């Protein structure tokens, strides 16, 4: 497996989300790990498709329990790690074909997502809540 790289930092800096590429039979996936910055411990992890979180397009909630992951088709998957379940898929949040979803972040209470998009020609962008 390759080296881990940070893909998201929680709003208050207590948790960091790292991605580690898988190898061998799991080469089509990678593992996301939630690290507690104060203790240096891995508090949770999740296998995702290799094209998820491309370019750091992931977000982690303030309490480290929720993760939002952008897939290659621009759908957004929200995982509730505390409940060990898929919480929601936001297919209708995908940007228009001429735009690229560049980043996302959880809002206060981790119940909303802010999405930032950039037009393919890099002239304008949009922030959606």
Buried (B, 14 or more C-beta within 10 A) or exposed (E): EEEBEEBBBBBEEBBBBBBBBBEEEEEEBBBBBBBBBEEEEEEBBBEBBBEBBBEBBBBBBBBBBBBBBBBEEBBBBBBBBEEEEEBEEBEEBBBEEEBBBBBBBBBEEBEEBEBBBBBEEEEEEEEEE
